[in-house]
Amino acid sequence: MGEAKRRKDQGLAPKGGKELKSKVGLKNLFIKYPRLPYILVGIGIIYLIFDLVKYYNR
């Protein structure tokens, strides 16, 4: 008798399968480094300010 059928007969939940982990998930990266979104937004804002200054100084 297979394990899946035995578990079903006993009223147990199916055995959990192997979870596939993404190698570099953006969500996992933000969980590992919680300040990273703020740093990226800050760099983006600084870039936009320098770009505007450069555009208006032509």
DSSP file (Angstrom, degrees, kcal/mol; ACC not computed):
  #  RESIDUE AA STRUCTURE BP1 BP2  ACC     N-H-->O    O-->H-N    N-H-->O    O-->H-N    TCO  KAPPA ALPHA  PHI   PSI    X-CA   Y-CA   Z-CA
    1    1 A M              0   0    0      0, 0.0     2,-0.0     0, 0.0     0, 0.0   0.000 360.0 360.0 360.0 133.9    0.0    0.0    0.0
    2    2 A G     >  -     0   0    0      1,-0.1     4,-2.3     4,-0.0     5,-0.2  -0.317 360.0-118.9 -75.4 158.1    1.4    3.4   -1.0
    3    3 A E  H  > S+     0   0    0      1,-0.2     4,-2.6     2,-0.2     5,-0.2   0.876 112.3  54.7 -65.3 -37.2    2.0    6.1    1.5
    4    4 A A  H  > S+     0   0    0      1,-0.2     4,-2.0     2,-0.2    -1,-0.2   0.917 111.1  44.9 -63.6 -42.5   -0.4    8.5   -0.1
    5    5 A K  H  > S+     0   0    0      2,-0.2     4,-2.5     1,-0.2    -1,-0.2   0.897 112.8  51.4 -68.1 -40.0   -3.3    6.0    0.2
    6    6 A R  H  X S+     0   0    0     -4,-2.3     4,-1.9     2,-0.2    -2,-0.2   0.916 110.6  48.4 -62.4 -43.8   -2.3    5.1    3.7
    7    7 A R  H  X>S+     0   0    0     -4,-2.6     5,-2.7     1,-0.2     4,-0.5   0.888 111.8  50.1 -64.7 -38.3   -2.4    8.7    4.8
    8    8 A K  H ><5S+     0   0    0     -4,-2.0     3,-1.0    -5,-0.2    -2,-0.2   0.917 109.8  50.1 -65.5 -43.2   -5.7    9.2    3.1
    9    9 A D  H 3<5S+     0   0    0     -4,-2.5    -1,-0.2     1,-0.3    -2,-0.2   0.852 111.2  49.0 -63.5 -34.9   -7.2    6.2    4.9
   10   10 A Q  H 3<5S-     0   0    0     -4,-1.9    -1,-0.3    -5,-0.2    -2,-0.2   0.529 115.8-115.8 -83.7  -5.3   -5.9    7.4    8.2
   11   11 A G  T <<5 +     0   0    0     -3,-1.0    -3,-0.2    -4,-0.5     2,-0.2   0.698  65.8 144.7  80.5  19.1   -7.4   10.9    7.6
   12   12 A L      < -     0   0    0     -5,-2.7    -1,-0.3    -6,-0.2     3,-0.1  -0.540  54.6-101.9 -88.8 158.0   -4.0   12.7    7.5
   13   13 A A        -     0   0    0     -2,-0.2    -1,-0.1     1,-0.1     3,-0.1  -0.378  49.9 -86.9 -71.2 154.5   -3.2   15.6    5.3
   14   14 A P        -     0   0    0      0, 0.0     2,-0.2     0, 0.0    -1,-0.1  -0.301  51.6 -97.1 -61.2 148.4   -1.1   14.9    2.2
   15   15 A K        -     0   0    0      1,-0.1     2,-0.1    -3,-0.1   -11,-0.0  -0.466  44.5-108.2 -68.2 134.8    2.7   15.0    2.8
   16   16 A G        -     0   0    0     -2,-0.2    -1,-0.1    -3,-0.1     3,-0.1  -0.397  33.0-135.2 -67.3 137.2    4.2   18.3    1.8
   17   17 A G        -     0   0    0      1,-0.2     2,-0.3    -2,-0.1    -1,-0.1  -0.227  36.8 -72.5 -82.7 177.4    6.2   18.3   -1.3
   18   18 A K        -     0   0    0      1,-0.1     2,-0.4    -2,-0.0    -1,-0.2  -0.540  49.2-129.6 -71.8 133.5    9.6   19.9   -1.8
   19   19 A E        -     0   0    0     -2,-0.3     2,-0.7    -3,-0.1    -1,-0.1  -0.686  14.6-132.3 -85.4 135.4    9.3   23.7   -2.0
   20   20 A L        -     0   0    0     -2,-0.4     2,-0.5     0, 0.0    -1,-0.0  -0.782  20.0-155.2 -89.0 120.8   11.1   25.3   -4.9
   21   21 A K        -     0   0    0     -2,-0.7     2,-0.2     2,-0.0     3,-0.0  -0.813  13.7-128.9 -97.3 132.5   13.2   28.2   -3.8
   22   22 A S        -     0   0    0     -2,-0.5     3,-0.5     1,-0.1     6,-0.0  -0.573  15.1-134.4 -76.2 144.2   13.9   31.0   -6.2
   23   23 A K  S    S+     0   0    0      1,-0.3     2,-0.3    -2,-0.2    -1,-0.1   0.955  93.2   7.7 -66.6 -50.4   17.6   31.7   -6.4
   24   24 A V  S    S+     0   0    0     -3,-0.0     2,-0.4     4,-0.0    -1,-0.3  -0.742  77.5 177.2-135.6  86.5   17.3   35.5   -6.3
   25   25 A G     >  -     0   0    0     -3,-0.5     4,-2.2    -2,-0.3     5,-0.1  -0.723  30.6-137.7 -89.4 139.9   13.7   36.6   -5.6
   26   26 A L  H  > S+     0   0    0     -2,-0.4     4,-2.2     1,-0.2     5,-0.2   0.889 106.1  51.7 -63.5 -38.5   13.2   40.3   -5.2
   27   27 A K  H  > S+     0   0    0      1,-0.2     4,-1.9     2,-0.2    -1,-0.2   0.921 110.5  47.9 -63.8 -43.2   10.9   39.7   -2.3
   28   28 A N  H  > S+     0   0    0      1,-0.2     4,-2.3     2,-0.2    -1,-0.2   0.862 109.8  53.6 -65.1 -35.2   13.5   37.6   -0.6
   29   29 A L  H  X S+     0   0    0     -4,-2.2     4,-2.4     1,-0.2    -1,-0.2   0.907 109.4  47.4 -65.9 -41.4   16.1   40.3   -1.3
   30   30 A F  H  < S+     0   0    0     -4,-2.2    -1,-0.2     2,-0.2    -2,-0.2   0.820 111.9  50.9 -70.2 -30.0   13.9   42.9    0.4
   31   31 A I  H  < S+     0   0    0     -4,-1.9    -2,-0.2    -5,-0.2    -1,-0.2   0.895 112.4  46.1 -70.9 -39.5   13.3   40.7    3.4
   32   32 A K  H  < S+     0   0    0     -4,-2.3    -2,-0.2     1,-0.3    -1,-0.2   0.889 126.2  29.7 -69.7 -39.1   17.0   40.0    3.8
   33   33 A Y  S >< S+     0   0    0     -4,-2.4     3,-1.5    -5,-0.2    -1,-0.3  -0.812  70.3 180.0-121.8  88.0   17.9   43.7    3.4
   34   34 A P  T 3  S+     0   0    0      0, 0.0     4,-0.3     0, 0.0    -1,-0.1   0.707  80.2  53.8 -67.1 -19.4   15.0   45.8    4.7
   35   35 A R  T 3> S+     0   0    0      1,-0.2     4,-2.0     2,-0.1     3,-0.3   0.550  82.3  92.5 -89.5  -7.4   16.6   49.1    4.0
   36   36 A L  H <> S+     0   0    0     -3,-1.5     4,-2.6     1,-0.2     5,-0.2   0.871  80.8  53.6 -58.1 -42.8   17.3   48.4    0.4
   37   37 A P  H  > S+     0   0    0      0, 0.0     4,-2.4     0, 0.0    -1,-0.2   0.910 109.9  48.6 -60.2 -39.4   14.0   49.9   -1.0
   38   38 A Y  H  > S+     0   0    0     -4,-0.3     4,-2.3    -3,-0.3    -2,-0.2   0.893 111.5  49.4 -66.8 -38.5   14.8   53.2    0.8
   39   39 A I  H  X S+     0   0    0     -4,-2.0     4,-2.4     2,-0.2    -1,-0.2   0.921 111.8  48.4 -65.6 -43.7   18.3   53.2   -0.6
   40   40 A L  H  X S+     0   0    0     -4,-2.6     4,-2.1     2,-0.2    -2,-0.2   0.901 112.4  47.9 -64.9 -41.2   17.1   52.5   -4.1
   41   41 A V  H  X S+     0   0    0     -4,-2.4     4,-2.5    -5,-0.2    -1,-0.2   0.910 111.5  51.4 -65.4 -41.6   14.4   55.3   -3.9
   42   42 A G  H  X S+     0   0    0     -4,-2.3     4,-2.4     1,-0.2    -2,-0.2   0.913 110.0  48.3 -61.5 -43.5   17.0   57.7   -2.5
   43   43 A I  H  X S+     0   0    0     -4,-2.4     4,-2.3     1,-0.2    -1,-0.2   0.901 111.6  51.0 -63.8 -40.2   19.4   57.0   -5.4
   44   44 A G  H  X S+     0   0    0     -4,-2.1     4,-2.3     2,-0.2    -2,-0.2   0.914 110.9  47.3 -63.6 -43.4   16.6   57.4   -7.9
   45   45 A I  H  X S+     0   0    0     -4,-2.5     4,-2.3     2,-0.2    -2,-0.2   0.914 112.0  49.9 -65.4 -42.9   15.6   60.8   -6.4
   46   46 A I  H  X S+     0   0    0     -4,-2.4     4,-2.3     1,-0.2    -1,-0.2   0.906 110.7  50.8 -61.8 -41.4   19.2   62.0   -6.4
   47   47 A Y  H  X S+     0   0    0     -4,-2.3     4,-2.3     1,-0.2    -2,-0.2   0.916 110.3  49.0 -62.2 -43.7   19.6   60.9  -10.0
   48   48 A L  H  X S+     0   0    0     -4,-2.3     4,-2.4     2,-0.2    -2,-0.2   0.888 110.3  50.9 -64.6 -38.8   16.5   62.8  -11.0
   49   49 A I  H  X S+     0   0    0     -4,-2.3     4,-2.4     2,-0.2    -2,-0.2   0.936 112.3  45.8 -64.3 -46.3   17.6   66.0   -9.2
   50   50 A F  H  X S+     0   0    0     -4,-2.3     4,-2.4     1,-0.2    -2,-0.2   0.883 112.4  52.0 -64.2 -37.0   21.0   65.9  -10.9
   51   51 A D  H  X S+     0   0    0     -4,-2.3     4,-2.1    -5,-0.2    -1,-0.2   0.906 110.3  47.8 -65.7 -41.6   19.4   65.2  -14.3
   52   52 A L  H  X S+     0   0    0     -4,-2.4     4,-2.4     2,-0.2    -2,-0.2   0.906 111.8  49.8 -65.1 -41.5   17.0   68.2  -13.8
   53   53 A V  H  X S+     0   0    0     -4,-2.4     4,-1.1     1,-0.2    -2,-0.2   0.915 112.4  47.7 -63.2 -42.8   19.9   70.5  -12.8
   54   54 A K  H  < S+     0   0    0     -4,-2.4    -1,-0.2     1,-0.2    -2,-0.2   0.877 112.0  50.5 -64.8 -38.6   21.9   69.4  -15.8
   55   55 A Y  H >< S+     0   0    0     -4,-2.1     3,-1.0     1,-0.2    -2,-0.2   0.914 112.6  44.8 -67.7 -43.4   18.8   69.9  -18.1
   56   56 A Y  H 3< S+     0   0    0     -4,-2.4    -1,-0.2     1,-0.2    -2,-0.2   0.622 104.2  63.9 -80.2 -11.6   18.1   73.4  -16.9
   57   57 A N  T 3<        0   0    0     -4,-1.1    -1,-0.2     1,-0.2    -2,-0.2   0.385 360.0 360.0 -90.4   4.0   21.7   74.5  -17.0
   58   58 A R    <         0   0    0     -3,-1.0    -1,-0.2    -4,-0.2    -2,-0.1   0.500 360.0 360.0 -69.5 360.0   22.0   74.1  -20.8
